[in-house]
């Protein structure tokens, strides 16, 4: 925690640090010079030293190859003097430490399953020098080996050369690099000083003049004799100040004209207000006309919707009348009064009458629901919007809904997931109308899960209501895991008199009325469904002023 506070304090200080143009030039030039000096002083010497050492290793290896070739030829011809001549090839080199002719043999174990290579000094120069046959290169010595093989002997030549000249060359390279680094650094400092002076001084003059111009002094001018970009910037500044002075004079003249025109605009504004009032009246008339047109469409739909229930009522009533007439004739007949067979025929007729009467009652109830829904739709809607806490409102509506549930729906779990509202986002609604929307969506969801549970005994119904708060508005999600809605039904879902329920259970106006209510709240309803998985209705409402 302490390190984090310290780090944030350092970043705050760096962000508040002010760097002048001169400082930035110095930093840029110094950075370039230091990078170049680092390259000359460190990187370049390392490359050169590595190149010298690689070349020296190649030379020593070439000497070893040459001596090994001479020894191989001499041993093949059994010319032992030639072996000495081959080794004498490198004796005169002042860097030579030793040259040795080693004989190599293969030593097997008793079971001849493993072997090792043994080396023995056959001949060496200097002759009395003690040789380590396993010697390797180090910082002061480079050791190279080259093998050879003849019918009489298998061996290798081992050469050892001193690296003292390489060490001296490295020292000379570092001295030269240090000199050039100092030279480059001095030249860079001189260039940086000249650039800082030639750039920062005119810029400071331009800054002071711009500050005075910002305070209203349009007489400021900058003098610059340079022909570079700094001079062009000064000339552009002078032109800008001149244009500003001219523009100010024009603005003063225009202001005087505007003051004179303002008096005229006041009269014009009053006229515009009157025109706006007239436009509002006209708009209200157009809205009323549009509503009348919608009512006409709904009325036509109502007539179409009432045809089937009324036909059922009339047909079954006529049939019931005929059946009752037949029953009366049979009962009045003396010939069949005591006939048991006739009596058995009366029982089915009476049963049919009872069934037809039930149909009449069922479709009469359906007609009553349609009429009530139409009456509710055509009622004048309240415009008394109230600012509410959405979570509390939905919770209250769900509590009331649970109390009024039918016994068939009481086993369905109804859960409210309250959304987080850290910004205290409120919503303005007409509570009674929004309650109607919620109840309609809940009834549809309950019906969907109930119908699915009748078809699938293992089905576990679930109904969830969730609230979501965003800066742009709020959302109410009503989700059920029922049978879902098909694509064809989804397209007509909000159409008047369209229903997915049987005639005796649905009117086709619930979602249409709900959509109309939500639109009066400047919101909209959307639906997302997956067949046989779930259906989610979402009510989107705009946010009101935040509640404190």
Secondary structure, 3 states (H helix, E strand, C coil): CHHHHHHHHHHHHHHHCCCCHHHHHHHHHHHHHHHHHHHHHHHHHHHHHHHHHHHHHHHHHHHHHHHHHHHHHHHHCCCHHHHHHHHHCCCCCCCEEEEEEEEEEEEECCCCCCEEEEEEEEEEECCCCCCCCCCCCCCCEEEEEEEEECCCCEEEEEEEEECHHHHHHHHHHHHHHHHHHHHHHHHHHHHHHHHHHHHHHHHHHHHHHHHHHHCCCCCCCCCCCCCCHHHHHHHHHHHHHHHHHHHHHHHHHHHHHHHHHHHHHHHHHHHHHHHHHHHHHHHHHHHHHHHHHHHHHHHHHHHHHHHHHHHHHHHHHHHHHHHHHHHHHHHHCCCCCCCHHHHHHHHHHHHHHHHHHHHHHHHHHHHHHHHHHHHHHHCCCCCCCEEECHHHHHHHHHHHHHHCCCHHHCCCEEEEECCCCCCCCCEEECHHHHHHHHHHHHHHHHHHHHHHHHHCCCCCCEEEEEEEECCCEEEEEEEECCCCCCHHHHHCCCCCCCCCCCCCCCCCCHHHHHHHHHHHCCCEEEEEEECCCEEEEEEEEECCCCCC
